[in-house]
Amino acid sequence: MSASESLPRRAPTRTTAAAAARRETLTPERWIQAATDVLVDRGIDNVRVDVLANELSVTRGSFYWHFRDREDLLRQVLQAWRDRATEQLTARLRQANRDARAQLRDVLSLPFRGRAAARAARIELALRAWARHDAMAREAVDQADASRIDYICGLLETIGFDGAEARQRAFLAYGYVVAESLLSTLGSAPERAARRRLVEALLQQALRAPQ
Amino acid sequence: MSASESLPRRAPTRTTAAAAARRETLTPERWIQAATDVLVDRGIDNVRVDVLANELSVTRGSFYWHFRDREDLLRQVLQAWRDRATEQLTARLRQANRDARAQLRDVLSLPFRGRAAARAARIELALRAWARHDAMAREAVDQADASRIDYICGLLETIGFDGAEARQRAFLAYGYVVAESLLSTLGSAPERAARRRLVEALLQQALRAPQ
């Protein structure tokens, strides 16, 4: 089945008052959100101006009020994701608690935040799949990963680990969050809570000398 | 660009002797491999009989010598992946070392095995993206995850952790391997080696009582 066959057919709405009103109120953010939805549900190849215009019941032409071209839209999809899922997220975590150990606990609990976490995990998986064969997406994902690890590394330095070890532990903490999001069907809720507590404790426990 | 536009156009090869010979020697495994390649490079929507026949320079009809339909092919793609990336892998790990600690070290080093590891990571990411909206793929991925964690859990029980804690630690070990495969651009080779040694040590270190 080709991409175009899979789209629901809709009656033309160009000439109705409702569609005209909708077109006028369509913000760039609405296009970015629609593009993100299509990316998650059907992959990057389906994120095309014609598909999105159809989804939003507007003409293709209205797209160009906000974006130069598809590339411009994709760049803004990545930028919006970065703002929301990295910058705003770490700012919120910093504000919620001044204590580094409490912030680390909040980081480790991110995969457990219900539907918002599941949605974020779906978006990230779609972005990582895209990044495997696209340099612009690769750069955005790498920057987000590095920025989050920097944040966690800072917490672990505050807790008392030196630079190199703090960075190694930050990778473990971040890797756990990524894996927990990806493997969310593994284990019951109590099992998941128990392994989160174990990670939290192990991450803050100094290494004993080898026996 | 639609899926069909992105395919390279090839001259018809039906009538050439070379194509006839190729068609006769095409095994089911070759179709499964081609399907896996297309899945990884272009996503599940492009894994279609016409696309694969084009890739392999054979007629669509020859597909039906080996498979009932597309669904049958997809089931065998998943089965082949499961055999190779879970059953054969754990059997090899068990045979390479009798010692549980050495086997655990081998598990943690899987993401570092060069091109084979990178290829395996690309396949798994594509399968996980597919599994987000397909029940058959979801079941295959979940079973593989559970089976690998069972294997690691057995190692940690042998090392001396009790059932529940062994399972929690097995998740951490597996989560680390998944994350290291997914985040392979993060950190230099020495940094990656250092964090692997840290995980290996932390995983085998008993928890201290909370302070």
HADDOCK unambig.tbl for C-alpha pairs under 7 A between the chains (distance, minus, plus):
assign (segid A and resid 2 and name CA) (segid B and resid 3 and name CA) 6.94 0.50 0.50
assign (segid A and resid 125 and name CA) (segid B and resid 129 and name CA) 6.44 0.50 0.50
assign (segid A and resid 126 and name CA) (segid B and resid 129 and name CA) 6.54 0.50 0.50
assign (segid A and resid 129 and name CA) (segid B and resid 125 and name CA) 6.46 0.50 0.50
assign (segid A and resid 129 and name CA) (segid B and resid 126 and name CA) 6.55 0.50 0.50
assign (segid A and resid 168 and name CA) (segid B and resid 195 and name CA) 4.90 0.50 0.50
assign (segid A and resid 172 and name CA) (segid B and resid 176 and name CA) 6.74 0.50 0.50
assign (segid A and resid 175 and name CA) (segid B and resid 175 and name CA) 6.71 0.50 0.50
assign (segid A and resid 175 and name CA) (segid B and resid 176 and name CA) 5.80 0.50 0.50
assign (segid A and resid 175 and name CA) (segid B and resid 179 and name CA) 4.84 0.50 0.50
assign (segid A and resid 176 and name CA) (segid B and resid 172 and name CA) 6.75 0.50 0.50
assign (segid A and resid 176 and name CA) (segid B and resid 175 and name CA) 5.80 0.50 0.50
assign (segid A and resid 176 and name CA) (segid B and resid 176 and name CA) 6.51 0.50 0.50
assign (segid A and resid 178 and name CA) (segid B and resid 179 and name CA) 6.51 0.50 0.50
assign (segid A and resid 179 and name CA) (segid B and resid 175 and name CA) 4.85 0.50 0.50
assign (segid A and resid 179 and name CA) (segid B and resid 178 and name CA) 6.50 0.50 0.50
assign (segid A and resid 179 and name CA) (segid B and resid 179 and name CA) 6.03 0.50 0.50
assign (segid A and resid 195 and name CA) (segid B and resid 168 and name CA) 4.89 0.50 0.50
assign (segid A and resid 202 and name CA) (segid B and resid 202 and name CA) 6.72 0.50 0.50
assign (segid A and resid 202 and name CA) (segid B and resid 207 and name CA) 6.85 0.50 0.50
assign (segid A and resid 207 and name CA) (segid B and resid 202 and name CA) 6.84 0.50 0.50
